């Protein structure tokens, strides 16, 4: 009989999590950051770039968790992730920094490429190019240990 209790409790917890998803998304992916953290503002302010990176990591983590629980990710969350990634990456390049894509963003991209890519593609051209370049270099760096750089 005890073995039956964890399953209903697990289902109840999952149902509660799904019901609370909009509130959790609002906490994890604060839409206000999109108004205050413009690319231009972040270029001159390292603290703003750090805040955007932290927000990106929280939002991407939330999206990955949302996908695990429900099998879907809110379109609004994906759009925010793409926007924050594009702006913060372009701002990092403009500030002569090498942007680092959070591992959770790479994980989200691997697990939800078909959902996230259209949002990244829809970014303004410079932001799209910056984020794609950063993601490419991050993935190439991860694969670097498997390649020697030699050619035949």
N, C-alpha and C positions, 0 to 999 in steps of 0.2 A: 504494500500500500504506500509506503514511503517513497518508493520509486516513482509513483505517479505524481507526487506533489511538485517536483522540480519542473516537469514538462508544462503543466498549466501556468506555473509561475513564470516560466520562460516565455510562454505565449503572451501572457499579460504584460510582461515587461516589454516585449517587442511591440505590442499594440500601443502601449503607452509612449514608447519612443517614436513610433510612426505618427501618433497623434500630436506629439510635441515638436515634430520636425520643423514647422514654420517658425516657432519661437527659437529653437536651437539654431536655425539658419540665420535668424536675425542677430543672435548673439555672436555666432562664429564669423559671419560675413557682414560686418557692419556697412550698410550702404553709404553712410556718411563719409567714409574714407574716400569714396569716389569723387566727392565734391571738394574735399579739402586737399587731397593728395594728387594734384595734377602733375604731369611730367615736368613742367616748367618749375613748379615749386620744389619738387624733390631734387632737381639737379643741384641746387645750391644748399640743400639741407640734408645732411647725412642722417640726422635723427628721423626725419620724415621717411627716408629710404628704409631705415631700420624698422620703423613702424609698419610700412607697407609690406616689407618682407615677413614680418610676424603675422600680419593680417592675412597675407597670402598663404602662409603655412597653416594657420587655423582654418581658413576657408577651404583649402584643398583637403585638409584632414577631415573636416566635416563632410565634404562631398564624397570622399572615399568611404567613410563610415555609412553615409546615407545609401550609397550604392550597395554596400554589403548587406544592410538591413532590408531595404525595400527593393533593390534591384534597379532603381532609377535614381537620377540626380535631377533636382529642380533646375530648369533652364535658367532661371534668374541667378542661381548660385554659379553655374558654369560661366555665365556672362560676366559676373563679378570677378571670378578667378582670372578669366582671360584679360579683363581690363586692368586689374591690379598687376598681373604679370607683365603685360605690355608696357604699362607706364613705368613701373619700377625698373624693369630691365633697360628700357631706353634711357631713363634717368641715370642709371648706373654707368652705362656706356658714356653718356654725355659728361658725367663727373669723373671720367677717366678711371673708373673702377671696373673690375672684371665681375660681372654679375654671377651669382651662384643660384641656380634654381633649386628650391628645396626638394629634398628626396621625396617628400609626400606628393609634390607636383608631378615628378617623374613617375611615381607609382600610379597616380591618378591618370596620367596620360597613357600609361601602359594598359590600365584596366578600362578606360572609357575614352579611348582615342576618337572613336566615331562620334561621340557626343561633345567632346571638348574642342576638337579640331575646327569645326565650323565657327566657333566663337573666336578662336585665335585668328583664323583666316579673315574674319570680319573686322579686325582691329585696323586702325589707320596704318598705312603702308610702313611707316618708320617703326611703329610699335610692333607690328607683325614681324618685320625683318629682325628686329632686336631680340624678341622673345624666341623666335625660331632659331636664330644663331646661338643664343645662350643654351637652349635645350639641346641643340646638336652638339655643342662642345661638351656639355655635361654628359650626354650619352656616350660620346666618343671617348671622354676621359674614363668613364666606367668600363668601356670595352678595351681601353688601352692595354690592360694587363694581358689581354688575349692576342695582341698583335705585336709584331716585332718592328714594323715599319719597313721591312725588306720587301723588295719586289723581285719578281723573276725576270 
